Amino acid sequence: MKSKRDNGRNGLFDFPFPASLSDCNIEISGSKAVLIDGCRGVAFCSAEHIRISVGSRYVAINGSDLVIASMFGSTVSVEGCISSVEFI
């Protein structure tokens, strides 16, 4: 018999995300584009590194030939040759 806490899951997602990341959605399209919804500002931008503020943390996008392709409201699109995306 399953416990009430299990709900058919394996326990991987039993903990909530921090409040600062709960409104941030990230869509990665291969190694060419990243779409971030929930952006509060661009903290740093160069051809190799872009940091996007998502509250009390940042999404760091690393690679080469990076550009902010579009920025509309709280949505930012980054394009280029992306090697990593991380929360810092």
C-alpha positions, 0 to 999 in steps of 0.5 A: 500500500502506498503512503499518502506522501508517495502519490505515485512519485519517486520522491525526487520532487517532494521538496518545493523550489525556493520562492525566488525560483518558483516564478522562473521558467527556462526553456533550452533549445539544444545548444543554440538558444535559451528562453527565460521567463521571470527575468528581473534584469540583466546583471552581466552581458558579454559574448562568453557569459550572460547573467540574468537576475531571477530574484535573489539568484541568477541564471548564468549562461556560458558559451561563445557568440552569445547575444540577447536576441530579444527582451520583452517584459520578463522574458529574455531570449539568449542565442549563441553556442551555449555550453552551460546553463546554471543557477548561481 
